[in-house]
Amino acid sequence: MDYKSILENYKCKTCIMSVERFPDGTYGNIRVVTGNRAHIEEIERVTGHPYSDDVPYQMCFPENMNFEDFCYRCAIEHQPLHSYVEIYEMHLWLEMYLLPLNSDKDGTGYCLYSYNITPNANASIMTDVSPEVSSAVLTSCIKLHGEKKFEECISEVIGDIRDICGARRCCIILVDKEARESKVLADSLRPEYVATRTGEMMNKGFYSTVEGWEDTLAGSTSLIVKNEQDMQVIKERNPSWYESLKRNTVDTLVLFPLKYNGKLVGYIWASNFAVENAVMIKGVLELATFFIASRIANYQLVQRLEKLSTMDALTGTKNRNAMNNRVAEYDNPGFEFPKSIGVIFADLNGLKQTNDKKGHEAGDRLLKKCAAILHQAFVDEDVYRAGGDEFMIISENCTEKEIADKVLRLREICDADKEVNFAIGYSFEEGVIDIRACMSLADARMYEDKEEYYKKYPEKRYR
């Protein structure tokens, strides 16, 4: 067939693709048969080499499993297809159309591939999707911005996506490259499915697996594994992950990175999904991940700002603002009072002397050390920096002996350290609790302890 004549009337970049089909339904070579002038100029510009007809598609376009699947579906299964995706590595957006063509060669299918590349996303194209896709994505967007807590909203959305995918399991994993950590944000399992690894288990040591996904994607916007032929690609790119998937009886898989402003925030994946709906699922997730990533990024920003507003920048403890907020909770009519409370004040002895003799940098290092020691003694409690050299700890639902033991442990650590010495006061109350009275008593006892210290070491009386 004279395919060149078909291309004569196409102004945009267009070429003819051929797909080799094997008797078992798998595919072999995918080639670019010929292209129009706009396609030839684009390929020569990108590759820097003269264009040739009838070459493996990888000589013109990046190797991509999703693109191969689209070519197969169009050329062999005669499905007309349209997609609009971001090419992350090149910071470009690709719109493509594939139309099936008649074939005059046994075992080979043909399709027309027309494409356009732009540097920025086109909102009108992104929203030009099927009613089925738009309905699913709209539902997710509404839930993402619902009145419920963020964690509840995202859990509902991931449940909906699992249903759309017809998947056994669907999960969102957050990624922090700097900290080299990953965390399961939301996890939805088919009711009858019992996972070998829970979300909590995946938070421990799973980053080594997640870290390899970026290379496994190989620059693609997604990874869609529909059969054993696709699974073999995973085996080649990421053997250890392949073995893990096989151990967990994962036969099919969808993996999409979640990116916001070019930065990876996490991944969404679904295992053992409904392969017959792969094109629709891809369309839903391509659009839904755009909104999910944006919502996650905004949530993380708010969390960081909240953390900055409540953390002491020097010591890493909670700051006075956080302490005041914690105390104010006891004034809330709906507050659920603990059965008991212990309040501990610890004031660093000799900070002014250190600042005067060794400089403020030495004083800052001493304060950091103080915070580390307090965290060591009060492992399960929040430590607050109440003022310059003064710290406070609130312990709820404890016993008086537990408080006394922790204070003793603090003194033992300081005695062994030699450099840090605290004036310490604590109070304990159970039943009807007045937190301010507890704080006042603990503070008074701390000053009594400080006076005893300066009586013993009068030369160190500096404030």
N, C-alpha and C positions, 0 to 999 in steps of 0.2 A: 504494500500500500504506500502511496506517495504522501507520507506524513508532512513533508516540508510544505506542500501546498495548503495543508490545513492551517499552518501557522502564519501564512502570508497576511491575513487580515487582523492579526492580534498586535495591538500597539504596546501592551504591557509585557513584562518579562514572561515568556511562555516557552515551554519545552514539552517534548513527548517522552514519557517514561515507559520502560518495558519491565515486566516482572516475570521471572521464570517460576513456573509452578510444578511441583513434584506430585506424583500420584497419591502420596499420603496426605496431601493438603498443605504441606509446608512449602516455603518458597526458597529459591536460590538467588541467582544474580538479579540485581535491580540496576538498570542502566539508563543513562540519558541517551535517547536515540538521536535526537536532533533538537535544535532550538531556533527561535527567531532572532532577529538582529539585536533586540533589546536584551535578550538572555545572553547571547554571545558576548556582547560588550560588557555586561555585568560580570560574567565569569572571568573574562580576561582581566578586568579591573581588579577583582578580588584575588585571583590566583597569581596574576603576573605572568601567565603563560598563554601561548596561543590556544585557542579553543579547538577541540576535536569532537566529532560526532561519535555516537555509539561507544561510550566509555562507562565504566562503573560510576554510579552516582556519587561516590565519595570523592571523585576527582572534581566535582562541581559544587557539592554541598557537604556540610559536616555530617559525619556518620551519626545516625539517630534512629533508635528503635521505633519511636512513634511515627517518624516520617515513613519508615519502611512499612509499618502497619497500615498507614493511610494509603500508600501506593498499592499494597496488596488488596485492601478492601475495595479500592476503586477499580484497579485493572483486572482483578480476578473475580471479585464478587459484584462488580458493576454498581458500586455505591457512589453517587456524587457526594463530595465532601467539601466542607469549608471550615477553616480554622484561623484563629487570630491569637498569636502567642508572642511572648517576650523572649528574645534571645539574650539571656542574662549576660553571657560572657562578652557579647559585643555591644550591649546596651542599646539594642535595636528591637523594633517590633515587626513581626512578619505576618502578613495576611496571605493566605493561600487558598486556591480553589483547585480541586481535582475532579475531572470529568472522565467517565469511562469511554473508551473507544473500541470499535470493532477490531478483532484480531484476525490476521490471515496466516497465523503460525500456531501450530499445535503446541500446547504446553507453555505458551507465552501470552500474557495479557498486556494491554496497552492502556495508558490514560494520558490525558492532557493535564499538565501542571502549570498553572498560572499564578504568579506571586508578585507581591509588592513589599518593599522594605522601607520603613520610616524610623526616624530617630526617637519619636515621641508617640505615646499611646493615643489612639483616637477613640474617644468615649463613645461616639455614635456607632463605631464598629463593634466595640466591646458589648454594647447593649443589643446589638442586632443578632439575637439568638432565638432558638426555638421556644415556643411557649412552655414546653416541659422544663427546659433548662432555666428560663427566666423565673418561672414559678418557684422552683427549688431554691434558687439563689436568693430571690426576694424574701422567701420565708426565713432563710438563714440570717439575712441582714437585719430583719425585724427582730429576731430573737437575740442577735448579737448586741443590739442596742436597747434591750428590754429593761424593765425596772428591777429585775432580779440581780443578785450579785454576779459579778463577772464569771466566777467559776461555775455557777449554776447555768448561766446562759451558754457558755462554751460547751458544757456537758450536753445540753439539749441539742446544740448544733451538731456535735460529733455523732450523737445518736441518730439524728436525721440523715447525716451523710452516710452512716453505715447502712441505713435502710435503703437509701438511694442506690448505693453500690451493691446491695444484696450481699454484703460482706460478712464474714465470720467475726471479724474484729476490725475496729477503726480507732485510730489513736492520733493525738497531737503531741509531739515531743518538742519542747523548747531547747534551744542550744545556746550556750555561752562559750564562744571560742576562746575568749581571754582566760576564763576560769577553767576551761576544758571540762565542762560539765553539761550534762543533759538531764532534763526532768520531764516526766509525763505530766502534761497539763490536763488532758482529758482522755478517757479510755472508755470505749463502748464495745461490749461483747454480746454476741448472739446468746440468748437466754440459756440454751442447752450446752453452750461451749464452755469448757473449763480450761483456762489458759495455764500452761506450765510455768509461765512467768507473769506475775501480777505487775501492775503499774509501779507499785512500791519497790518491787525487786528490780525493775528496769531502771530505777533511779540510781542504782548502785553498780558502777562499773560498766554501764551500757554505752558510755561516751565513745569508747574505742570502736564500737560497732557503728555508731552514728557518724563518727568522724570520717569513715570510709565512704559514706553515701554520696558525698559531693563528687568524688572521683568516679563512682559507679554511674552517676547520672551523665558524666562525660559532657557537660555543657548543655544537656537537654533540660527543658522546662519541667519534665516529668519522666517517670519510669513506669511503664505499663507492661507487666509480665502476664501474658495470656495463656502460655503453653510451655511445654518442655523446651521447645526451640528457643524461646525467649529466655527461659531459665538458664540455658547454657551460656548465654551472654553474661548473666550475673556470675556464673561459675568462672568465666574467664576474667572478668573485671575485679571480682571480690570473692575469692574462694572461701574464705572463712565465713562470710555472711551467707553464702550459698549453703554451706554445711549446716549453719544454724537454722536457715529456712527449712531445709529438708528434715532436720530433727524435729521441728515443730509442725510438720506436715503442711507447710505452706506451699500450695501448688500454683496459685496466681496472686499477683500483688500489684497494687497501685501505690506509687510514692511521689509526692509533690513537695518541693521545697517551699517554705513560707518566707518570702522576702519583702522587706519594706525599705524603700529608698536605696535599693541595691544591697542592703545588709540582710544576711541570713538570720532569721529569728527562730526558725525551727522547721519541722517537717510534719506533714500529715500523711498517714499511710493506711491502707485497707488491705486485708489479706483474704484470700479465697473469695473473690468477688464474682459477680454475675458477668462473665466474659461476653455474653451476647449483647450486653448493654455498654460495651467498652467506649464507644464513640460518645454516647450521651454522658457517661460518667466523666470522661475526659473534659467535655464541655462544661459540665457543672463545676468540676474542681478547678479548672483554669480560671473561672470567674470567681468562684467562692473563695479560693485561697487569696485572691487579691484583697478581699474585704476582711477575711480572717486575720491575715498578716497585719493589716492596718490596725485592726482592733487590738490585737495582742501588743503591737508596738506602743500604742497609746496607753494601754493598761500598764505596761512595763515602765513607761515614762512617769506616769502618776505614782507608781510604787517607788521609783527612784527619788522623786521629789519628796514624797512622804518620808522616806528613809532619811534624806538629807535634812529634813525639818525636825527630825526627832533624834538624830545621832550627833554625838560630840565628835567633831572632826579630828581632834587631837588624839583622844584616847580610844575611840571606837565604842564607848559606852553609850547608853541613851543619855540625852541631854536634859536640861532643866525643864524645857518645854514638855518633853515626853513625861517627865516625872509629875509635873503639874496636871497633865491630862489624865495620868493614871490615878492620881489622888482625887481628881474631880469626878471620876467614875463613881466614887462612893457616895456622891451627892445625887446621883441619878435615881429617881424613884423606881425605875425598872431594873436597877442593878441587883444582880444575884450575889448577896454577900457570902464570903467564904465562912467556913465554920470557925476558922482561927486565922490570926495574922501575926507575923513577926516583922518588925521594922529594925533595920540595922543602919547606923550611921558610922562611917569610918573617915576620919580626918587625918591626912598625911602630916606627920610631925617633921619639922625641919625643912620644908620646901623653900621658905624665904632664905634660909641660910645657904642652901644649895644654889639658889639663883644669885645671891650676892657674891658668893665665893667662886662659883664655877661657871656662872652665866645662865641665861634663860634656856639655852639649848639643852644644857644638862638637866635643868628643871623639867623641861618638857619630856626628856627621856625618862626621868624618874616618874612622872605622872603616867606615862604609857606603861611603865613597869607595874605601877600600882594597879592600873586597870586589869592587866594580865593576871596579877595575883588574886584580885577580887573575883575574876571570872573562874579562876582555878578553885577557889574556896567555895564559891556559890555557883556551882555548875548549872543548875536548873533554874536560876533566877535571873531576872533583868537587873543589871547594874546601872545606876543613874549617877551622872556627875552633877551634884546639886549646886556646886559652886567651885571656885578656883581649885582648892585642894580637898574638897569635901565630896564624899560619895554616899549614896543611899541605896539600900536593897530592901525590897518588899517581898516577903515570902508568905504565900497563902496556903491554907489547909495543912499546916505543919504542927508539930508539937514543940513545946518549949525546949525539950531536950535536943531536938533536931537543930534548933536555932543555936543553942549553947554549944553543941558539938561543932557546928560550922564556924562559929566565932573562934572557938579553940583551935580549929584547923587553920584559920586565918592567922592567928598569932604564931602558930608553929611554923608556918611557911615564912612569915616575916623574920622570926628568930633565925631560921636557917639562911635566909637571904642576907641578913646583916644591913643591907642598904635601905630597905623600906621598913618604916615603923608607923603604925596607925594608932591614933586614939580612937577607941571603939566604944560605942554604946548601943544597947539594943533593948527592945521591949517586946512583950508578948501579950496577946489578948485573945480570948475566945468568947463565943456567945454573942452578945451585943457589942458591936465593934465601932469604936470611934477612932478612925485612922489618924486624925490630927492630934488627938491626945496621945496616941502611940508614938507619933513622930516627935512630939514635944518631949516625951519622957526619954526616948532614945537619944535625942539631941542633948538633953541635960546630962544624961549619963556619959555621953561621949566627952563633954567638956569636963566632967569630973575626972574622967580617965586622962584627959590631956593635962589637967592640973597636977595629977599624980606624976605624970611623966616629967613635967618641968620641975617639980620638986626634987625629983631624982637626978635630973640633968639640967640645972639652972642655966648653964652656959648655952643651952640650945633654945632658950626662950625667944623665939622669933616668930612674928606673925606677918 
